[in-house]
Amino acid sequence: MKNEEGETVDFSTEEKNKFFEWLDKNYFDKNFGSVSKSDFETYLFSLYYENKLRNANDDNMTDDYSIGQELGLTISRVRSFKERQQLKYPMADYSWKDSIVKYMNNATFDEKTNLIKFSIPDVNVIKDLRHFVEIHGWYDEYQLNSKLFQCNLDTFINLCKSIDDENINDNNGSLKALEKKFKSAEEKEIIKLFKEGAYKQGTLELAKTALNELADGLANCLPFGNIGKELFKTGINTIKKVCS
């Protein structure tokens, strides 16, 4: 849909100036024609995509299908452009780690396989997450659906522990303080599991209860940073829907 000026994309004056500065630098400084068609298209796509992200009212305006419909591209080409754009002209505010928390809100848990599953439509986010898992020697299950990420509880807990650049919680001291606050036998048993490092069992036992206050307390006490804490709490709520 075109705006009042007849433009398909409502680029700001700043964005237009940025493009012509790039054009001047790469075409009119004794280098006309030196930029490949692929690089030129990738730069145009980066301007377009960043504009869409800034102005979109919801994620449905920036998904692969909607962009493909607007630009006349197949979904596979849109995903390819997104990958190339992040490699060649990376967005300054891009953070795959922050994005994981948002996508985790739609997660499900398979009680039989102990797998946490959630869809990650952003090709760069799921690629960076899988790389993070692989370099740590953990395990996730690849599927034909390239947007589906699924991992077992051990990998998920390791992800919570390691996703932040810096963990902010003092595990032992904080858990001891937590024991003084939660005194029922059930609560003490769950805290004991985490103190002993049995995070997987502790997570499952915690998810079977209605102890929401204890879940929040543990998230604040375990060796997680801010992102890991949010992932853990979301994971508990996801498992609770199935196990409680």
C-alpha positions as CSV (number, residue, x, y, z in Angstrom):
1,M,0.0,0.0,0.0
2,K,1.4,3.4,-1.0
3,N,1.5,6.4,1.3
4,E,0.2,9.9,0.4
5,E,3.4,10.6,-1.5
6,G,2.9,7.5,-3.6
7,E,5.8,5.6,-1.9
8,T,5.4,1.9,-1.1
9,V,7.8,2.2,1.9
10,D,7.6,5.3,4.1
11,F,11.3,6.0,4.4
12,S,12.3,8.9,6.7
13,T,14.5,11.7,5.5
14,E,17.3,10.3,7.6
15,E,17.0,6.9,5.9
16,K,17.0,8.4,2.5
17,N,20.1,10.5,3.3
18,K,21.8,7.3,4.6
19,F,21.1,5.5,1.3
20,F,22.4,8.4,-0.9
21,E,25.5,8.7,1.3
22,W,26.1,4.9,0.8
23,L,25.5,5.4,-3.0
24,D,27.9,8.2,-3.2
25,K,30.6,6.3,-1.3
26,N,30.2,3.1,-3.3
27,Y,29.5,4.4,-6.8
28,F,30.7,7.9,-7.4
29,D,34.2,7.8,-5.9
30,K,36.0,6.3,-9.0
31,N,34.3,3.0,-8.2
32,F,31.1,3.0,-10.3
33,G,29.9,-0.5,-10.9
34,S,32.3,-2.1,-8.4
35,V,29.5,-3.2,-6.1
36,S,28.0,-6.6,-7.0
37,K,24.3,-6.9,-7.7
38,S,24.0,-9.2,-4.7
39,D,25.6,-6.7,-2.3
40,F,23.5,-3.9,-3.8
41,E,20.3,-5.8,-3.3
42,T,21.4,-6.9,0.2
43,Y,21.9,-3.2,1.2
44,L,18.6,-2.2,-0.2
45,F,17.0,-5.0,1.7
46,S,18.7,-4.0,5.0
47,L,17.3,-0.5,4.7
48,Y,13.8,-1.9,3.9
49,Y,13.9,-4.5,6.7
50,E,15.1,-2.1,9.4
51,N,12.4,0.4,8.4
52,K,9.8,-2.4,8.7
53,L,11.0,-3.4,12.1
54,R,10.9,0.2,13.4
55,N,7.4,0.9,12.0
56,A,5.6,-2.5,12.3
57,N,2.7,-2.7,14.7
58,D,3.2,-6.4,15.2
59,D,5.4,-9.3,14.2
60,N,3.0,-10.3,11.4
61,M,4.2,-7.3,9.4
62,T,7.8,-8.5,9.4
63,D,7.4,-12.2,8.9
64,D,8.9,-13.9,5.9
65,Y,5.5,-14.5,4.1
66,S,4.4,-10.8,4.5
67,I,7.7,-9.4,3.3
68,G,7.8,-11.9,0.4
69,Q,4.3,-10.8,-0.7
70,E,5.3,-7.1,-0.5
71,L,8.6,-7.5,-2.4
72,G,7.6,-10.3,-4.8
73,L,10.0,-12.8,-3.3
74,T,9.7,-16.4,-2.2
75,I,9.9,-17.2,1.5
76,S,13.3,-18.9,1.0
77,R,14.7,-15.8,-0.7
78,V,13.5,-13.5,2.1
79,R,15.2,-15.7,4.7
80,S,18.3,-15.7,2.6
81,F,18.3,-11.9,2.4
82,K,17.8,-11.7,6.2
83,E,20.9,-13.9,6.7
84,R,23.0,-11.9,4.3
85,Q,21.8,-8.6,5.7
86,Q,22.8,-9.5,9.2
87,L,26.2,-10.7,8.0
88,K,26.9,-7.7,5.7
89,Y,25.0,-4.9,7.3
90,P,24.2,-6.1,10.9
91,M,21.6,-4.2,12.9
92,A,23.1,-2.4,15.8
93,D,20.3,-3.4,18.2
94,Y,20.1,-7.0,17.1
95,S,20.3,-9.5,20.0
96,W,19.3,-13.1,19.5
97,K,19.5,-13.7,23.3
98,D,16.9,-11.1,24.1
99,S,14.7,-12.4,21.3
100,I,14.7,-16.0,22.8
101,V,12.6,-14.8,25.8
102,K,9.9,-13.5,23.5
103,Y,9.7,-16.7,21.4
104,M,9.7,-18.9,24.6
105,N,6.3,-17.5,25.5
106,N,4.8,-19.8,22.9
107,A,6.8,-22.9,24.1
108,T,5.3,-26.3,24.7
109,F,6.6,-29.3,26.8
110,D,6.4,-32.9,25.8
111,E,6.2,-34.9,29.0
112,K,7.1,-38.2,27.3
113,T,10.3,-37.0,25.7
114,N,11.1,-34.2,28.2
115,L,11.5,-31.8,25.3
116,I,10.8,-28.1,25.3
117,K,9.7,-26.9,21.9
118,F,9.1,-23.5,20.5
119,S,9.0,-21.8,17.1
120,I,11.6,-19.2,16.2
121,P,10.6,-17.6,12.9
122,D,13.6,-15.3,12.7
123,V,16.3,-17.2,10.7
124,N,19.2,-15.3,12.4
125,V,17.9,-15.9,15.9
126,I,17.5,-19.7,15.5
127,K,20.8,-19.9,13.6
128,D,22.7,-18.1,16.4
129,L,20.9,-20.1,19.2
130,R,21.8,-23.4,17.5
131,H,25.4,-22.3,17.1
132,F,25.5,-21.4,20.8
133,V,24.2,-24.8,21.7
134,E,26.7,-26.6,19.4
135,I,29.8,-24.8,20.6
136,H,28.9,-25.7,24.2
137,G,28.6,-29.4,23.2
138,W,24.9,-29.6,24.1
139,Y,22.2,-31.2,22.2
140,D,19.1,-30.0,20.3
141,E,16.8,-32.0,18.0
142,Y,16.8,-30.8,14.4
143,Q,13.5,-31.2,12.5
144,L,12.4,-30.8,8.9
145,N,10.6,-27.6,10.1
146,S,13.6,-25.2,10.1
147,K,11.8,-22.8,12.5
148,L,11.2,-25.3,15.3
149,F,13.8,-25.4,18.1
150,Q,13.5,-28.2,20.6
151,C,15.8,-29.4,23.3
152,N,15.8,-31.6,26.4
153,L,15.6,-30.2,29.9
154,D,19.4,-30.6,30.5
155,T,20.2,-28.4,27.5
156,F,17.5,-25.9,28.5
157,I,18.9,-25.5,32.0
158,N,22.4,-25.2,30.7
159,L,21.1,-22.5,28.4
160,C,19.6,-20.6,31.3
161,K,22.9,-20.8,33.1
162,S,25.1,-19.7,30.2
163,I,23.1,-17.4,28.0
164,D,24.1,-14.2,29.9
165,D,27.5,-12.8,29.6
166,E,27.6,-12.5,33.4
167,N,25.6,-14.4,36.0
168,I,24.5,-12.2,38.8
169,N,23.4,-14.7,41.5
170,D,25.3,-16.3,44.3
171,N,24.0,-19.8,44.2
172,N,24.9,-21.3,47.6
173,G,24.3,-18.2,49.8
174,S,21.0,-17.3,48.1
175,L,19.6,-20.9,48.4
176,K,20.4,-21.0,52.1
177,A,18.5,-17.7,52.5
178,L,15.6,-19.2,50.6
179,E,15.5,-22.2,52.9
180,K,14.7,-19.9,55.8
181,K,11.7,-18.4,54.0
182,F,10.1,-21.6,52.6
183,K,9.7,-24.2,55.3
184,S,7.3,-26.8,54.2
185,A,8.6,-30.3,53.6
186,E,7.7,-30.1,49.9
187,E,9.5,-26.7,49.5
188,K,12.6,-27.8,51.4
189,E,12.9,-31.0,49.2
190,I,12.7,-28.9,46.0
191,I,15.3,-26.5,47.3
192,K,17.5,-29.4,48.3
193,L,17.4,-30.8,44.8
194,F,18.7,-27.5,43.4
195,K,21.4,-27.2,46.1
196,E,22.6,-30.7,45.1
197,G,22.8,-29.7,41.5
198,A,19.9,-31.9,40.4
199,Y,18.4,-29.1,38.3
200,K,16.5,-31.3,36.0
201,Q,14.7,-33.2,38.7
202,G,14.2,-30.0,40.7
203,T,12.6,-28.2,37.7
204,L,10.2,-31.1,37.1
205,E,9.2,-31.3,40.8
206,L,8.8,-27.5,41.0
207,A,6.6,-27.5,37.8
208,K,4.2,-30.1,39.4
209,T,3.4,-27.8,42.3
210,A,1.5,-24.6,42.6
211,L,4.5,-23.0,44.4
212,N,4.7,-19.9,42.2
213,E,6.4,-17.8,44.9
214,L,9.1,-20.5,45.3
215,A,9.6,-20.6,41.5
216,D,10.2,-16.8,41.5
217,G,12.5,-17.1,44.5
218,L,14.6,-19.9,42.8
219,A,14.8,-17.9,39.6
220,N,16.3,-15.1,41.6
221,C,18.7,-17.3,43.5
222,L,20.1,-19.8,40.9
223,P,23.2,-18.9,38.9
224,F,21.3,-17.1,36.1
225,G,21.7,-13.7,34.7
226,N,18.7,-11.5,33.7
227,I,17.9,-13.4,30.4
228,G,18.5,-16.8,32.0
229,K,16.2,-15.9,34.8
230,E,13.3,-15.0,32.4
231,L,13.9,-18.2,30.4
232,F,13.8,-20.3,33.5
233,K,10.5,-18.8,34.8
234,T,8.9,-19.1,31.4
235,G,10.2,-22.7,31.2
236,I,8.6,-23.5,34.6
237,N,5.3,-22.1,33.5
238,T,5.5,-24.1,30.2
239,I,6.1,-27.4,32.0
240,K,3.5,-26.6,34.6
241,K,0.8,-26.5,32.0
242,V,1.5,-30.2,31.3
243,C,2.7,-31.7,34.6
244,S,0.7,-29.9,37.3
